[in-house]
Amino acid sequence: MRIDHLSKFQDDPVSHLIDLENREVSVATLYDPDLYELEMERIFARAWLLLGHESEIPKVGDYVVRLMGEDQVIVARAADNQVHVSLNVCPHRAMHVCLSDSGNARVHKCIYHGWAFRPDGSFIGAPIEKEKMHGEIKSKEQLGLKKARVATLGGLVFATFNHDGPSLDDWLGDMKFYYEMLFCRTDNGLEVLGPPQRLTIDANWKTAGEQSACDGFHTLTLHGSLLEGGAMAGEENTEHESAPAMYGVNVSGNGHSLRCIPADTSWAMMAGKTHPGMTDDERLELMPPPGITKELLPQVRKNLTAEQLHVFAKAPPVVGGMFPNVNILFVYAPLRDGTLGSALVLHSINPKGVDKFEWVTYFFTEKDATPEVKHMMRAAAAQLTGTSGIIEQDDSDTWPHMSEASRGFMGRTETLKYQAILGENRPDDWPNKARVYSGFSKDDAQWNWWLAYHELMTKR
């Protein structure tokens, strides 16, 4: 695999970086600034990107400022009660129009020359209207903030600057079947538990991005303290030695993926017992999936299909991601008092240069959960997955090391290897949705992430 002339991309910018036949990726992909700039154009300007949740902006005029690649955007609820996403760049002289992270404003006014815009991005005018400081060449309708396409799933707000590309449904493909089980399972859906946490990590965004595609193997070593403490494995489960959670079902499609861990495994890890031979309904009653209380089960049964309920009962999706830059954890969480809690967490991986990314953490709960449950879930999520959480302290230690290794001349001659392949293997009773890999979690889903990356990076 050659890395010559890395910064001089021709027709195929990644052919010499990704060896499709041998499933290897050059470490140089984590380093080169020219490749990074191409990623901004071909991935982050084209992909559907997560920007937050509708519950963050419930009232007209509410807004938050988020990132799409390195572009700041204003996510706002306008007078039509719809969510709009506008580039936070004044079309007059390129000043950021909105300087606060969040708030409520019926008008966004640029502090430089006073050009004003509505929450939907449309141009109102400049000071001293009669002087027409916006000129005569372009109409007011042409001078609004650049708009992104917007779509939602279960209240999650996604946007893309690719106005001619696939819809969000097509982007997600068959994986939408599984995401609905996480985001669309109750009558009133999810809500965010406060503003997201944000942390800048000195690493290339892809180090965290590809890990989100069901890299379960690292839990055996990187999260060894959790295994030893019983949070990820139970002493009484000896069938799979010390790694029961490594056996399950990975599902993958379009670069997106989820890890579905059998309910029996979770019971063994958390309660020291299994319950073979039970019906789907009995399983759900005994131990609802993370974030669902018994009181919410009637809503779950109403909102999900029979196939989705079967997956929920047999092996609910718990960890995974959305291509290119979302990490998902809907996990059981042992609490300090010895009881079992839940954490519903999404991470957004926002690039801020070739060797930095912003790690954004959203804590969620079902809107219809009780205040006591919401308090418990926020505490459990912060303890496990927050900026100082015991899981994230492990993960965030590895990514800078990988990026630092890529800066060395010899380091860049190495490759990332995805050669531990399980192969598609769908259980007889599993829905015919997406690619399914049943068994020990291997490299299949992560390699699919790189295939999605390769497809976008080679598409003109």
MIVEXVO-376009 format. One record per residue (C-alpha): z, x, y; residue in three letters. Coordinates in nm, 3 decimals, always signed. Each point is the difference from the previous one (the first is absolute). Example, Ala and Ser with C-alpha at 12.3 -4.5 7.8 and 13.67 -1.06 7.14 Angstrom:
// MIVEXVO-376009
       Z       X       Y residu
  +0.780  +1.230  -0.450    ALA
  -0.066  +0.137  +0.344    SER
This chain:
// MIVEXVO-376009
       Z       X       Y residu
  +0.000  +0.000  +0.000    MET
  -0.117  +0.166  +0.321    ARG
  +0.178  -0.021  +0.333    ILE
  -0.255  +0.205  +0.195    ASP
  -0.096  -0.128  +0.346    HIS
  +0.268  -0.266  -0.020    LEU
  -0.030  -0.091  +0.368    SER
  -0.381  -0.028  -0.003    LYS
  -0.052  -0.339  -0.161    PHE
  -0.351  -0.103  -0.085    GLN
  -0.124  -0.319  -0.166    ASP
  +0.277  -0.010  -0.259    ASP
  +0.324  +0.123  +0.160    PRO
  +0.218  -0.009  -0.310    VAL
  -0.230  +0.092  -0.291    SER
  +0.144  +0.351  -0.012    HIS
  +0.358  -0.127  +0.040    LEU
  +0.023  -0.270  -0.267    ILE
  -0.111  +0.084  -0.354    ASP
  -0.073  -0.344  -0.146    LEU
  -0.075  +0.130  -0.349    GLU
  +0.323  +0.196  -0.044    ASN
  +0.222  -0.223  +0.216    ARG
  +0.104  +0.274  +0.239    GLU
  +0.042  +0.001  +0.378    VAL
  -0.002  +0.317  +0.208    SER
  +0.330  +0.077  +0.171    VAL
  -0.220  +0.069  +0.303    ALA
  -0.022  -0.377  +0.056    THR
  +0.358  +0.021  +0.133    LEU
  -0.086  +0.258  +0.263    TYR
  -0.339  -0.008  +0.171    ASP
  -0.005  -0.146  +0.357    PRO
  -0.370  -0.093  -0.021    ASP
  +0.060  -0.198  -0.318    LEU
  +0.292  -0.172  +0.173    TYR
  -0.224  -0.107  +0.290    GLU
  -0.249  -0.144  -0.248    LEU
  +0.284  -0.194  -0.164    GLU
  +0.080  -0.159  +0.335    MET
  -0.360  -0.120  +0.024    GLU
  -0.079  -0.097  -0.357    ARG
  +0.337  -0.119  -0.127    ILE
  +0.233  -0.101  +0.282    PHE
  -0.273  -0.155  +0.217    ALA
  -0.135  -0.196  -0.300    ARG
  +0.293  -0.089  -0.223    ALA
  +0.226  -0.302  +0.027    TRP
  +0.331  +0.142  +0.125    LEU
  +0.349  -0.152  -0.004    LEU
  +0.142  -0.044  +0.351    LEU
  +0.315  -0.202  -0.061    GLY
  +0.107  -0.358  -0.059    HIS
  -0.039  -0.321  +0.194    GLU
  +0.377  -0.046  +0.010    SER
  +0.014  +0.297  +0.240    GLU
  -0.192  -0.197  +0.265    ILE
  +0.106  -0.366  -0.042    PRO
  -0.054  -0.115  +0.363    LYS
  -0.304  -0.009  +0.226    VAL
  -0.010  +0.327  +0.192    GLY
  +0.197  +0.195  -0.260    ASP
  -0.157  +0.334  -0.086    TYR
  +0.053  +0.325  -0.187    VAL
  -0.195  +0.325  +0.037    VAL
  -0.118  +0.155  -0.326    ARG
  -0.244  +0.264  -0.129    LEU
  -0.341  -0.031  -0.165    MET
  -0.067  +0.360  -0.089    GLY
  +0.088  +0.178  +0.322    GLU
  -0.105  -0.296  +0.214    ASP
  +0.278  -0.204  +0.160    GLN
  -0.054  -0.375  -0.017    VAL
  +0.181  -0.299  +0.150    ILE
  +0.089  -0.265  -0.257    VAL
  +0.071  -0.314  +0.201    ALA
  +0.037  -0.375  -0.035    ARG
  -0.224  -0.165  +0.258    ALA
  -0.009  -0.346  +0.158    ALA
  -0.202  -0.132  -0.295    ASP
  +0.304  +0.094  -0.218    ASN
  -0.222  +0.239  -0.196    GLN
  +0.067  +0.369  -0.057    VAL
  -0.243  +0.230  +0.181    HIS
  -0.037  +0.376  -0.035    VAL
  -0.142  +0.193  +0.297    SER
  -0.056  +0.370  +0.059    LEU
  +0.271  +0.126  +0.238    ASN
  -0.250  +0.183  +0.221    VAL
  -0.092  -0.129  +0.345    CYS
  -0.382  -0.018  +0.024    PRO
  +0.024  +0.118  +0.362    HIS
  +0.142  +0.355  -0.030    ARG
  +0.142  +0.019  -0.357    ALA
  +0.368  -0.046  +0.091    MET
  +0.225  -0.166  -0.256    HIS
  +0.036  -0.356  +0.123    VAL
  +0.326  -0.071  -0.181    CYS
  +0.272  +0.267  +0.021    LEU
  +0.281  -0.175  -0.190    SER
  +0.037  -0.017  -0.378    ASP
  +0.063  -0.375  +0.009    SER
  +0.086  -0.288  +0.229    GLY
  -0.136  -0.321  +0.149    ASN
  -0.270  -0.008  +0.267    ALA
  -0.247  -0.269  +0.101    ARG
  -0.195  +0.272  +0.182    VAL
  -0.045  +0.367  -0.089    HIS
  -0.060  +0.193  +0.323    LYS
  -0.113  +0.361  +0.006    CYS
  +0.232  +0.205  +0.223    ILE
  -0.283  +0.231  +0.110    TYR
  -0.238  -0.231  +0.189    HIS
  +0.145  -0.341  -0.075    GLY
  -0.266  -0.141  -0.231    TRP
  +0.159  -0.296  -0.179    ALA
  -0.060  -0.150  -0.344    PHE
  +0.119  -0.305  -0.193    ARG
  +0.175  +0.032  -0.338    PRO
  -0.333  -0.076  -0.167    ASP
  -0.148  +0.307  +0.169    GLY
  -0.223  -0.184  +0.248    SER
  -0.035  +0.147  +0.350    PHE
  +0.165  -0.192  +0.285    ILE
  -0.096  +0.223  +0.293    GLY
  +0.092  +0.288  +0.228    ALA
  +0.213  -0.008  +0.316    PRO
  -0.164  -0.132  +0.319    ILE
  -0.231  -0.240  -0.178    GLU
  -0.247  -0.036  +0.290    LYS
  -0.081  +0.372  -0.016    GLU
  -0.106  -0.024  -0.365    LYS
  +0.135  +0.340  -0.098    MET
  -0.141  -0.056  -0.346    HIS
  -0.348  +0.015  +0.154    GLY
  -0.310  -0.212  -0.047    GLU
  -0.164  +0.166  -0.299    ILE
  +0.217  -0.158  -0.269    LYS
  +0.150  -0.348  -0.005    SER
  +0.369  -0.065  -0.054    LYS
  -0.083  -0.122  -0.349    GLU
  -0.137  +0.347  -0.079    GLN
  +0.302  +0.188  +0.132    LEU
  +0.270  -0.118  -0.239    GLY
  +0.194  +0.228  -0.231    LEU
  -0.191  +0.099  -0.313    LYS
  +0.091  -0.251  -0.273    LYS
  +0.067  +0.051  -0.370    ALA
  -0.056  -0.254  -0.275    ARG
  +0.327  -0.157  -0.111    VAL
  +0.105  -0.163  -0.327    ALA
  +0.335  -0.084  -0.153    THR
  +0.143  -0.020  -0.350    LEU
  +0.340  -0.158  -0.042    GLY
  +0.072  +0.065  +0.368    GLY
  -0.095  +0.369  -0.024    LEU
  -0.240  +0.090  +0.280    VAL
  -0.304  +0.211  -0.086    PHE
  -0.278  +0.116  +0.231    ALA
  -0.320  +0.203  -0.011    THR
  -0.251  +0.123  +0.256    PHE
  -0.276  -0.048  -0.259    ASN
  -0.136  -0.334  +0.122    HIS
  -0.285  -0.002  -0.251    ASP
  +0.199  +0.114  -0.302    GLY
  +0.164  -0.193  -0.283    PRO
  +0.255  -0.275  +0.059    SER
  +0.364  +0.070  -0.079    LEU
  -0.036  -0.205  -0.320    ASP
  -0.298  +0.210  -0.110    ASP
  +0.181  +0.320  +0.100    TRP
  +0.296  -0.091  -0.224    LEU
  -0.217  -0.142  -0.279    GLY
  +0.184  -0.093  -0.319    ASP
  +0.312  +0.173  +0.127    MET
  +0.060  -0.294  +0.232    LYS
  +0.115  -0.190  -0.313    PHE
  +0.293  +0.242  -0.029    TYR
  +0.073  +0.037  +0.372    TYR
  +0.038  -0.377  +0.031    GLU
  +0.285  +0.028  -0.249    MET
  +0.183  +0.222  +0.247    LEU
  -0.096  -0.143  +0.339    PHE
  -0.088  -0.368  -0.062    CYS
  +0.256  -0.120  -0.252    ARG
  +0.226  -0.227  +0.208    THR
  -0.065  -0.289  +0.241    ASP
  +0.082  +0.188  +0.320    ASN
  -0.079  +0.350  -0.122    GLY
  +0.149  +0.328  +0.114    LEU
  +0.157  +0.115  +0.323    GLU
  +0.067  +0.347  +0.137    VAL
  +0.363  +0.107  +0.021    LEU
  -0.006  +0.159  +0.344    GLY
  -0.235  +0.258  +0.155    PRO
  -0.155  +0.249  -0.243    PRO
  +0.141  +0.349  -0.040    GLN
  -0.236  +0.281  +0.103    ARG
  +0.009  +0.365  -0.104    LEU
  -0.252  +0.278  +0.063    THR
  -0.055  +0.220  -0.306    ILE
  -0.173  +0.338  +0.017    ASP
  -0.258  -0.068  -0.269    ALA
  -0.353  -0.121  -0.054    ASN
  -0.014  -0.379  -0.037    TRP
  -0.173  +0.017  -0.340    LYS
  +0.302  +0.163  -0.166    THR
  +0.191  -0.327  +0.038    ALA
  -0.310  -0.219  -0.026    GLY
  -0.104  +0.106  -0.349    GLU
  +0.360  -0.002  -0.126    GLN
  +0.019  -0.370  +0.087    SER
  -0.262  -0.067  -0.269    ALA
  +0.253  -0.031  -0.281    CYS
  +0.112  +0.362  -0.033    ASP
  +0.288  -0.081  -0.231    GLY
  +0.019  +0.338  -0.172    PHE
  +0.174  +0.169  +0.293    HIS
  +0.306  -0.220  -0.051    THR
  +0.095  +0.203  -0.309    LEU
  +0.057  +0.315  +0.205    THR
  -0.004  -0.068  +0.374    LEU
  +0.229  -0.303  -0.037    HIS
  +0.204  +0.155  -0.279    GLY
  +0.325  -0.078  +0.179    SER
  -0.083  -0.370  -0.015    LEU
  -0.069  +0.024  -0.371    LEU
  +0.327  +0.181  -0.059    GLU
  +0.187  -0.257  +0.206    GLY
  -0.145  -0.289  -0.198    GLY
  -0.202  -0.154  +0.281    ALA
  -0.331  +0.051  -0.182    MET
  +0.098  +0.026  -0.365    ALA
  +0.267  -0.131  -0.230    GLY
  +0.182  +0.193  -0.270    GLU
  -0.031  -0.288  -0.244    GLU
  -0.381  -0.001  +0.019    ASN
  -0.099  +0.272  -0.247    THR
  -0.346  -0.126  -0.099    GLU
  -0.166  +0.199  +0.276    HIS
  +0.251  +0.283  +0.023    GLU
  +0.111  +0.042  +0.362    SER
  -0.304  -0.161  +0.164    ALA
  -0.013  -0.373  -0.078    PRO
  -0.153  -0.086  +0.338    ALA
  -0.296  +0.229  -0.077    MET
  -0.122  -0.254  -0.255    TYR
  -0.157  -0.311  +0.145    GLY
  -0.325  -0.129  +0.146    VAL
  -0.191  +0.158  +0.288    ASN
  -0.263  -0.216  +0.171    VAL
  -0.265  +0.146  +0.228    SER
  -0.305  -0.104  +0.198    GLY
  -0.190  +0.122  +0.310    ASN
  +0.249  +0.285  +0.034    GLY
  +0.296  -0.240  +0.013    HIS
  +0.260  +0.002  -0.277    SER
  +0.331  -0.138  -0.122    LEU
  +0.245  +0.105  -0.269    ARG
  +0.130  -0.290  -0.208    CYS
  +0.323  +0.086  -0.183    ILE
  +0.101  -0.222  -0.295    PRO
  +0.292  -0.228  +0.072    ALA
  +0.167  +0.112  -0.322    ASP
  -0.001  +0.356  +0.131    THR
  +0.156  -0.105  +0.327    SER
  +0.271  -0.191  -0.181    TRP
  +0.073  +0.302  -0.217    ALA
  +0.017  +0.227  +0.303    MET
  +0.218  -0.228  +0.206    MET
  +0.196  -0.208  -0.247    ALA
  -0.008  +0.191  -0.327    GLY
  -0.164  -0.282  -0.199    LYS
  -0.337  -0.146  -0.096    THR
  -0.106  -0.356  -0.073    HIS
  -0.297  -0.011  -0.238    PRO
  -0.168  -0.327  -0.094    GLY
  +0.083  -0.186  +0.318    MET
  -0.244  -0.231  +0.177    THR
  -0.142  +0.088  +0.341    ASP
  +0.217  -0.261  +0.163    ASP
  +0.315  +0.123  -0.174    GLU
  -0.073  +0.355  +0.110    ARG
  -0.047  -0.106  +0.362    LEU
  +0.322  -0.199  -0.006    GLU
  +0.201  +0.283  -0.151    LEU
  -0.129  +0.274  +0.228    MET
  -0.233  -0.098  +0.284    PRO
  -0.233  +0.272  +0.135    PRO
  +0.127  +0.218  +0.287    PRO
  +0.065  -0.198  +0.316    GLY
  +0.002  -0.340  -0.171    ILE
  +0.326  -0.188  -0.053    THR
  +0.038  -0.282  -0.250    LYS
  +0.002  -0.243  +0.292    GLU
  -0.352  +0.113  +0.096    LEU
  -0.148  -0.028  -0.349    LEU
  -0.127  -0.360  +0.053    PRO
  -0.206  +0.128  +0.294    GLN
  -0.135  +0.287  -0.209    VAL
  -0.108  -0.238  -0.275    ARG
  -0.178  -0.216  +0.258    LYS
  -0.182  +0.281  +0.180    ASN
  -0.118  +0.214  -0.293    LEU
  -0.245  -0.077  -0.278    THR
  +0.098  -0.008  -0.367    ALA
  -0.160  +0.344  -0.049    GLU
  +0.190  +0.145  +0.293    GLN
  +0.328  -0.148  -0.124    LEU
  -0.062  +0.155  -0.342    HIS
  -0.044  +0.347  +0.154    VAL
  +0.304  -0.063  +0.218    PHE
  +0.210  -0.078  -0.307    ALA
  -0.142  +0.266  -0.231    LYS
  -0.048  +0.302  +0.229    ALA
  +0.017  -0.068  +0.374    PRO
  -0.176  +0.242  +0.237    PRO
  +0.261  +0.219  +0.165    VAL
  -0.160  +0.311  +0.149    VAL
  -0.348  +0.107  +0.106    GLY
  -0.219  -0.006  +0.304    GLY
  -0.300  -0.121  +0.193    MET
  -0.284  +0.240  +0.070    PHE
  -0.004  +0.203  +0.214    PRO
  +0.349  +0.023  +0.148    ASN
  +0.255  -0.260  -0.116    VAL
  +0.288  +0.059  -0.241    ASN
  +0.177  -0.296  -0.163    ILE
  +0.346  -0.022  -0.157    LEU
  +0.130  -0.340  -0.116    PHE
  +0.279  +0.137  -0.214    VAL
  +0.337  -0.080  -0.151    TYR
  +0.268  +0.194  +0.182    ALA
  +0.345  +0.081  -0.141    PRO
  +0.264  -0.068  +0.262    LEU
  +0.315  +0.199  +0.069    ARG
  +0.222  -0.267  -0.153    ASP
  -0.187  +0.026  -0.332    GLY
  -0.198  -0.323  +0.041    THR
  -0.377  -0.030  +0.006    LEU
  -0.187  -0.046  +0.328    GLY
  -0.360  +0.022  +0.118    SER
  -0.208  +0.192  +0.251    ALA
  -0.334  -0.123  +0.133    LEU
  -0.164  +0.287  +0.188    VAL
  -0.341  +0.094  +0.135    LEU
  -0.085  +0.344  +0.135    HIS
  -0.298  +0.067  +0.223    SER
  -0.137  +0.355  +0.002    ILE
  -0.156  +0.061  +0.343    ASN
  -0.181  +0.332  +0.054    PRO
  +0.083  +0.190  +0.318    LYS
  -0.203  +0.315  -0.054    GLY
  -0.106  +0.195  -0.305    VAL
  +0.359  +0.113  -0.071    ASP
  +0.212  -0.293  +0.125    LYS
  +0.042  -0.367  -0.075    PHE
  +0.229  -0.276  +0.116    GLU
  +0.196  -0.159  -0.286    TRP
  +0.074  -0.360  +0.101    VAL
  +0.248  -0.202  -0.205    THR
  +0.017  -0.381  +0.005    TYR
  +0.290  -0.184  -0.166    PHE
  -0.076  -0.354  -0.117    PHE
  +0.175  -0.302  -0.142    THR
  -0.104  -0.356  -0.078    GLU
  +0.042  -0.217  +0.310    LYS
  +0.184  -0.262  -0.204    ASP
  +0.257  +0.244  -0.138    ALA
  +0.359  -0.046  +0.111    THR
  +0.148  +0.222  +0.273    PRO
  +0.217  +0.166  -0.263    GLU
  -0.303  +0.088  -0.214    VAL
  -0.189  +0.131  +0.303    LYS
  +0.292  +0.224  +0.092    HIS
  +0.020  +0.131  -0.355    MET
  -0.374  +0.069  -0.016    MET
  -0.006  +0.189  +0.327    ARG
  +0.291  +0.218  -0.114    ALA
  -0.159  +0.063  -0.340    ALA
  -0.338  +0.085  +0.155    ALA
  +0.154  +0.241  +0.252    ALA
  +0.205  +0.172  -0.270    GLN
  -0.298  +0.050  -0.233    LEU
  -0.317  +0.009  +0.208    THR
  +0.085  +0.039  +0.367    GLY
  -0.054  +0.316  +0.202    THR
  +0.321  +0.145  -0.147    SER
  -0.027  -0.188  -0.331    GLY
  +0.067  +0.182  -0.324    ILE
  -0.355  -0.061  -0.129    ILE
  -0.185  +0.094  +0.317    GLU
  +0.197  +0.320  +0.053    GLN
  -0.144  +0.120  -0.331    ASP
  -0.361  -0.102  +0.069    ASP
  -0.015  +0.121  +0.359    SER
  +0.109  +0.346  -0.112    ASP
  -0.311  +0.056  -0.214    THR
  -0.278  -0.104  +0.238    TRP
  +0.056  +0.278  +0.260    PRO
  +0.004  +0.260  -0.278    HIS
  -0.337  -0.123  -0.128    MET
  -0.146  +0.010  +0.350    SER
  +0.138  +0.347  +0.067    GLU
  -0.153  +0.124  -0.325    ALA
  -0.340  -0.128  +0.113    SER
  +0.006  +0.226  +0.307    ARG
  -0.015  +0.317  -0.209    GLY
  -0.343  +0.142  -0.081    PHE
  +0.085  +0.032  -0.370    MET
  +0.194  -0.325  -0.001    GLY
  -0.317  -0.184  +0.102    ARG
  -0.178  +0.134  -0.308    THR
  +0.233  -0.205  -0.224    GLU
  -0.064  -0.361  -0.102    THR
  +0.197  -0.321  -0.038    LEU
  -0.050  -0.110  -0.362    LYS
  -0.019  -0.357  -0.130    TYR
  -0.080  +0.066  -0.365    GLN
  +0.287  -0.181  -0.173    ALA
  -0.196  -0.318  -0.067    ILE
  +0.127  -0.304  -0.187    LEU
  -0.319  -0.205  +0.018    GLY
  -0.034  -0.374  +0.054    GLU
  +0.220  -0.188  -0.243    ASN
  +0.066  -0.366  +0.080    ARG
  +0.274  -0.181  -0.198    PRO
  -0.127  -0.311  -0.180    ASP
  +0.200  -0.236  +0.219    ASP
  -0.078  +0.175  +0.331    TRP
  -0.221  -0.173  +0.261    PRO
  -0.358  +0.124  +0.037    ASN
  +0.063  +0.138  +0.349    LYS
  -0.077  +0.357  +0.117    ALA
  +0.010  +0.307  -0.222    ARG
  +0.303  +0.006  -0.228    VAL
  +0.168  +0.304  -0.151    TYR
  +0.278  -0.093  -0.241    SER
  +0.229  +0.271  -0.132    GLY
  +0.143  +0.322  +0.139    PHE
  -0.085  +0.030  +0.370    SER
  -0.264  +0.272  +0.042    LYS
  -0.259  +0.105  +0.258    ASP
  -0.246  -0.291  -0.026    ASP
  +0.101  -0.193  +0.311    ALA
  +0.034  +0.312  +0.215    GLN
  -0.347  +0.114  -0.102    TRP
  -0.129  -0.346  +0.099    ASN
  +0.155  +0.063  +0.344    TRP
  -0.206  +0.316  +0.033    TRP
  -0.313  -0.182  -0.119    LEU
  +0.049  -0.254  +0.281    ALA
  +0.048  +0.291  +0.241    TYR
  -0.318  +0.165  -0.128    HIS
  -0.198  -0.324  +0.037    GLU
  +0.096  -0.051  +0.364    LEU
  -0.037  +0.365  +0.095    MET
  -0.355  +0.015  -0.140    THR
  -0.112  -0.334  +0.145    LYS
  -0.193  +0.020  +0.326    ARG
